């Protein structure tokens, strides 16, 4: 998929995005004060950022371990044939599986890298059966169990973006 043309952003947009990606519940009047704009101007900019797709989603970041899903597993998936017609079923199963938090098509030995959360190893084994079982295009998969977490986040560094408008 080709990269989309980046939206023209100025220093105000970047400051607003910085605040939103740290805490998207920050009231717009507080954002306006922080970036030295009026509240209506901030509201217009946020709407434009959402409509353009720069802000893709707004969601709470949950602690899976406190919700009974203490295991985080990193799974490398190797397929025989990367052709989209041969991987369509696998990609559809992955996209539809809530336990798969992230999935990347990657370069190197593996073809996909998945980040998965699970309650138990038995839960994970059942999940791999649903995702990979019976798919003759899945050559193999390799699992690493996360022993601890050093960092979790989806914040995009904005310091090097600079005003691009």
Buried (B, 14 or more C-beta within 10 A) or exposed (E): EEEEEEBEBEEBBBBBBBBBBEEEEEEBEEBBEBBEBEBEBBBEBBEBBBEEEBBEEEEEEEEBEEEEBBBBBBBBBEBBEEEEEBBEEBEEBBEEBEBBBEBEEEEEEBBBBBBBBBBEEEBBEBBBEEBBEEBEBBBEBEBEEBEEEEEEEEEEEBEEBEEEE
